Every structure is written in structure tokens, then in C-alpha cells.
Amino acid sequence: MSRDTTLQSDIGQLNRVISPDGTFKRKDATFRSHVLKGGEFAPEKGRYHLYVSYACPWAHRTLIFRELKGLQDILPVSVVSPRMGSQGWPFANTDEFPGATTDPVNHAQHVKDFYLKVDPNYDGRFTVPVLWDKKTGTIVNNESSEIIRIFNSEFNDLISPEKAQLDLYPKELREQIDELNDWVYNTVNNGVYKSGFASTQTAYEAAVYPLFDSLDRLEKILEGKDYLIGSRLTEADVRLFTTMVRFDPVYHGHFKCNFRTIRGGYPNINRWMKNLYWNNDAFKSTTNFDHIKTHYYWSHTTINPSRVVPAGPVPLIEPLN
């Protein structure tokens, strides 16, 4: 008899991640191995498989890196349906949705199936992204910040010299990138979730005010600049983009992050975001607003029990000029 994993898979049961004071507590990822030449998980063409959701900002990071680094032929990808129900992320054979795919590796119906295949006693959440090793039949890593670092450097011998030269975490900027990533993650990337999932007024206000303080800070950083750090694209831009592109369509209303919209209150952030989206196909081609809006408004039934998906904003992202 299989055990009940609903509390691990059903996003509608938020009590599992809400502390007694009403604050949202995100658990750390569990699988934290690295792809490394000469290591247990060596870089090889076709050995690994990436599982993602277009809706998820954490998974979106890995999709952008996959495109930027030209890993499409080396690293196949499967995309779940955005409608996360009681069993978690489903594949297209369970919930057919435009853009969703099946799982050709594990033939799973839900993401949870291959988590439990690896560890029947796994007690964490069934999250994406997941980097899967087909050779050993296990999860290599499910922490997006580490997967993008793997993509940045560990497959360089298998891709074109042009793509290999692209370094989104250059040594001379790492200290600045790490410092910015730290406060942006705590107050912005995760801050929107802490605001949206807060179950008390105190917890909500403890998250939403720092969120907008940080957006004000980012607005000043981007004054007259195309990138956050130095004069080049880095992982800091990718990590912020996936939150900002979801802000007006989802977080502003659904997560009550409604001091200001990005388009209406942050001209520098908005210009930076539009430049990335419209001028670099790695950002535009991996942004699926249908999946994004459907996931949040359909799946989070504690916040939106009607599952009605708003029609706006119009446009979803403003034109470049």
C-alpha cells in the first residue's frame, strides 16, 4: 500500500509551510550533487534530462541558462502542466495542456513519481526544476541556483566555443553577484511568496515592505544601466528577471504586492526587463504567460478558490518602445 503524500504535493494545503506566526517558510532543496568532469556525475551529451514548469520562476532560470549556453541538443527537457492539483505537478499524459509534454525518461504521471522512485521515504516537496541522470537513474540536483551554475560552466567542452565563452558568473564579479543575489532572493524572489502566502497581517507586512524597499533599491541600481552588475549579462539578471516578468501578471494582484506595478512605478526596472525580453530570445522564448497565469490562479486555491484566471494585464509585457 502506497503512503499518502498529499501534504508534500498539494499546494492547496499551505499549512505545511506556514509557521505558527503566519509566515511562509521555504524548505531547502534536498538533492545537491554537482556535474563535474571526473566526478560521479560527469558532463556527457544526452546523459541528463531537465524537468521544468514554464510557470515556476525557479525552473525558468534553468530554461534561460539552457538557451543562453546552447545546451538544447545536449540536455533534453520535459515540461509539466501548470495546473498543480492534489498530486502536484502533472505531465501531459495526466493533464493535457498546451505546451506541456510527457516524460519520456521515467514515464511518470506526476513529478512526485520519480522523486519516490529515487527515495520511497522522501519527505520533502516535489519541486521543479529537477536535473535527472539517466545513467544512474537518480536526481542529481533540484536547487535552481546550483543547476544554473552547472549549466554555466560544466558542459563547456561539449558546446560551441562561442557559447562556452559566455560566462554568466565571471570570477571578477562573483563577490558583487553573490552579495546582490543574497538580498534579492530574501526580499524579492522569495519575498513575493512570503507576501502572498502570509496568513496574518503581521507576517504579510513583514514581507511586503522589505519587498518594495528592495524594488526601490533595484530601481536606483538600474538607473542608466542595461544590466545589474557591471556592463554585462550575469546570473543576477536572470535570477531577477524571472520574478519581475511575473510581477504585473501575477504577484501584484494574486500575492497582494500592490504598492506599485513594475510598468507603472519602476521605469528603470521595466526598461531593463523589456530589453531582456524583446532583445534576447533566451528570455522571450522561455516565458509562457499562459502557463504562468494559469498555474498561480488555478493552483493556489487557498488564495483564489474560484480558480478564475484574470484576463490582464494588457499587454502582458509592454513593447520595447
Order of alpha helices (4+ residues) and beta strands (2+ residues): alpha-beta-alpha-beta-alpha-beta-beta-alpha-alpha-alpha-alpha-alpha-alpha-alpha-alpha-alpha-alpha
